[in-house]
Amino acid sequence: MAVAIDGLSDRACLEGISSVHQIRAAVSALCFWPGSSNLRQEAFERMHGVANAYKHSKLSKPTHVINSFDDVLAVGLGYGLDGYGVGKYGGVEVLVRDKSGAMWKFLGDAPVVVSAWFRFLGNSGAALPSGPYYVCEMQVHP
């Protein structure tokens, strides 16, 4: 999921919307919880880091908020981490440790980043389907 979502930056750049760095910054600034004005800090950057961690074992760019693929734990419980109601209910989670050592639920970042992409593309003049669309049981569009 991270690789597919992260690839949208390159695709948008190929469409001539803007530079890949400007696109990433713009989408990151739109990472609000769907239906609210609460920004989920560095959600886009964690998604980008997870995607790159699957390609490279160690991440060296200063823009990466994780260090390596070791910072992506695919089977963690997630109870007590991140925020109440973030991610899925029960079972294991995909956990992402940022450079500060904080743990975040990947399934909390995914709907926020997808929703940000819908907003970014709509703001850029793209024709969007009417929806509704859901990611992890959270409505991300419209």
KOLBA-550709 format. One record per residue: residue in one letter; x, y, z of N, C-alpha, C, CB in turn. Coordinates in steps of 0.1 Angstrom, whole numbers, plus 2048, in hexadecimal, padded with zeros to 3 digits. Glycine has a CB too. Layout:
BEGIN
AXYZXYZXYZXYZ
...
END
This chain:
BEGIN
M8087F480080080080080980C8007F680080C
A81380D80881C81880982381B7FB827816814
V8278117F582E8137E88248197DE8348057E3
A8188147DD80E8197D480B8277D68018107D4
I80882A7E38058387E78118427E48008397F5
D81D83D7E88288467E682B8487D783583F7EC
G82883F7CF82A8407C082184B7BA8278347B9
L81784F7C180E85A7BC8168677BA80285C7C5
S82086A7C28288767C182F8767B38328777CC
D83586B7B083C86B7A383286C79784485E7A2
R82686579881C86678E81787478C81185C791
A81487B79781088979781A89279080C88E7A5
C82788F79383289778D83289577E83F893794
L83088977A83088676B82588D76482F877769
E81A88F76B80E8977658118A676580289476D
G81C8AA76A8208B876981A8C177481D8BD75C
I8148BA77E80E8C27898188CB7908078B9793
S8248C679382E8CD79A83A8C479C8298D27A8
S8448C97A38508C07A684C8B67B085C8C87AA
V8538AB7B18508A07BA8518A67C98598947B8
H85B8AE7CB85C8B47D98518BD7DD86A8BB7DA
Q84D8C57D38418CE7D68348C67D883F8D87CA
I8338BB7D08278B37D28278AC7DF8268A87C7
R8328A77E38338A07F18308AA7FC84089A7F3
A8358B67FB8328C08058248C480683B8CC803
A81E8C57FA8108C97F98068BF7FF80C8CD7EB
V8098B27FB8018A78008038A680F80489A7F9
S80F8A78148118A682280A8B082A8208A7825
A8098BC8258018C782B7F28C582C8048D4825
L7ED8BB8247DF8B88237DB8AB82B7DB8B6815
C7E58A68337E289983A7DA89B8477F089383E
F7CE89F8457C48A18507BC8948527BB8AD84E
W7B889185E7AE8878607A28898587AA88586F
P79D88085079188284878688885078D875841
G78089384B7758998527798A285E76C88F857
S7868A585F78A8AE86A7958B786578F8A6876
S79A8C086E7A58C986A7B18C58737A18D886D
N7B18B98787BD8B58807C78AE8777B88AB88B
L7D38B58767DE8B086E7E58A48757E98BB86C
R7E789986D7EE88E8727FD89086E7E988086C
Q80589587781389987581B88D86F81989D882
E82289186482B88885D82587B858836885866
A81887A85681186E85181786B843802870850
F81787583A81C87482D82B86F82D81B881824
E83387583584187283684386483B84887C840
R83B85F84483D85184983984883D83484E855
M82E84B83682A84382B83684282081D848824
H83B84E81D84784E81485384681984B85D812
G85584782686084082C85E83182B86284483A
V85282C82E84F81E82E85181982084181B833
A84C82081684D81C80885C81B8048468267FE
N86482580887282480587A81A80C878832807
A87581681987C80C82187A7FE81A87680C82F
Y8707FC81286E7F080B8777EF7FF8607EE807
K87D7FA7FB8867FA7EF8957FA7F48848067E6
H8978017FF8A58038048A57FF8138AA811802
S8AF7F78188AF7F38268B27FF82F8BA7E8828
K8BA80882B8BD8148338B982182C8CD815837
L8B382A8338AF83682C8B88428318A083A830
S8BD8498278C785482B8C28628288D3851823
K8B78648218B387181E8AE87882A8A7871813
P8B188582C8AC88C83889D88D8398B289A838
T89688C82D88888D82D88188083288389081F
H88887583388286983888186A84888B85C834
V87586784D87386785B87585A86286586C85E
I87985085A87D84386088B84085B87383785D
N8928378628A083485E8A28288558A883186B
S89981E85689B81284E88F80984E8A780A853
F8907FE8478857F48478837EE8558877E983D
D88D7EF85E88B7EA86C8817F38748997EB873
D87E7FF86F874807875865804872877816872
V8647FA8698567F68658547E886B8547F6855
L84B7E88758487DB87C83A7D68778487DD88C
A83A7CB87082E7C78698247BF8738317BE85E
V8287BC87F81F7B58888207BA8968227A6887
G81B7C589981B7CB8A680D7CC8AB8227D88A7
L80A7CC8B87FD7CD8BD7F77DB8BC7FD7C88CC
G7FF7E58BE7FA7F28BC7F27F88C77F37F38B0
Y7EE7F08D27E67F68DC7EE8008E47E27EA8E6
G7E980B8E77EF8168EE7F981F8E67F78108F9
L7FA81C8D98038248D07FB82D8C880C81A8C8
D8008388C47FA8418BB7EE8488C17F683A8AE
G7E28468BC7D784D8C27CB8438C37D28588B9
Y7C28478CC7B683E8CE7AE83E8C17AE8448DA
G7AA8328BD7A28308B17A98318A479783A8B1
V7B78328A57BF8338997C28258947CC83B89B
G7C18228887C48158827B880C8827D080F88A
K7BB7FF8847AF7F68847AC7F18927B27EA87B
Y7A17EA89379C7E68A07A17D88A378D7E78A1
G7AA7D68AD7AF7C98B07B97C38A77A37BF8B2
G7BF7B88AB7C97B28A27D67B98A17C37AF895
V7DE7B58977EB7BB8967EB7C788D7F57B1890
E7F47D088E7F67DC8868037DC87F7F47E988F
V8057E48758127E88708167F58778117EA860
L8217F487E8267FF88683280587F8297FB894
V83381288083E81987A84582288583A82286E
R85282088785A82789186183388A86481E898
D85E83F88E86584A88887384D88E85D857888
K87A85688988885988F88885D89D88F863886
S87D8628A287C8668B087A85A8B98718718B2
G87684F8B38738438BB8648418BD87A8448C8
A85C84B8B984D84A8BB84883F8B18468578B8
M83E8388B583882D8AD82A8328A78368208B5
W82883089B81B83489481582888D81E84088A
K80882888C80181E8858008218767F381C88B
F80581986E80481A8607F681C85B80B80F858
L7ED8148617DF81585C7D88218627D7809861
G7DF82A86A7DA83786D7DF8418637DF83B87B
D7EB83F85D7F08488537E98468457FF846852
A7E68398427E28368347D583E8307DF828833
P7CA83E8397BE8458347C18548347B384283D
V7C985983D7CC86883D7D386C8307D486B849
V7DD86482C7E58678207DC8668147F185E81F
V7D485B8137CB85A8077C18658067C484C808
S7BC8698117B38758127BA88280D7AD877820
A7C68838117CE88F80D7D088F7FE7DC88F815
W7D38837F87D48827EA7C88867E37D88747E6
F7BC8827E87B08867E17AF8957E17A38807E8
R7B289C7ED7B18AA7EE7BB8B17E57B38AF7FC
F7C78AC7E47D28B27DC7CE8B17CD7DF8AA7DE
L7C98A57C97C58A37BB7B98AC7B77C28957B8
G7B08AD7C07A48B67BE7A88C47BD79A8B47C9
N7B18C97C67B78D67C67BF8D97B97BF8D97D2
S7C48CF7B37CD8D07A77C48CF79A7D78C57A7
G7B78CE79C7AE8CE7907AB8C078A7B48D6786
A7AF8B67917AC8A878C79E8A578E7B589E793
A79889E78478A89A78678A88E78F784896778
L78288F79A7828847A477487D7A478488A7B2
P7758707A67688697A776086D7B376B85A7A7
S75386B7B274A8707BD74C8697CA73C8707B9
G74F85C7CA7518547D67448507DC75985C7E0
P74384D7E874E84E7F27588437F174884E800
Y7648467F676F83C7F677483B80577B8417ED
Y77882E80877C82B81678A82581677282281D
V79282782079E82082279E81D8317AB82981E
C7A08108347A080B8427938108497AC811849
E78880E84277B81184777982084B778809853
M78182984678083784877E83E83A78D83D84E
Q77384683A77084D82D77B85782A76285382E
V78185681E78C85F81A78886980F798857816
H77C86680977786F7FE76986C7FC77F86D7F1
P7608757FA7628847FB76288980975888B7F3
END
